[in-house]
C-alpha cells in the first residue's frame, strides 16, 4: 500500500529549494535595483540584458548546487 503523504525525498527537496530561494533573495533584490538604475541611465535594452544574464547565472548556480547535493 502506498501512502499519499510527503516522502523523505520530497521534504529534503522542499528544504533545499527553500534554502536556495532564501540565499537568492539578496542577490535578486540587488539585480532588480541595478537593472532599474541601469534602465534609467543607459536604457531599457541594457537593463533587460543585465537582468536576463543575472537570472540565468542564478538559475545555473541553483542547478549546480542541487546536482552536487543530489549525487
C-alpha positions, 0 to 999 in steps of 0.5 A: 500500500502506498501512502499519499503523504510527503516522502523523505525525498520530497521534504529534503527537496522542499528544504533545499529549494527553500534554502536556495530561494532564501540565499537568492533573495539578496542577490535578486533584490540587488539585480532588480535595483541595478537593472532599474538604475541601469534602465534609467541611465543607459536604457531599457535594452541594457537593463533587460540584458543585465537582468536576463544574464543575472537570472540565468547565472542564478538559475545555473548556480541553483542547478549546480548546487542541487546536482552536487547535493543530489549525487 
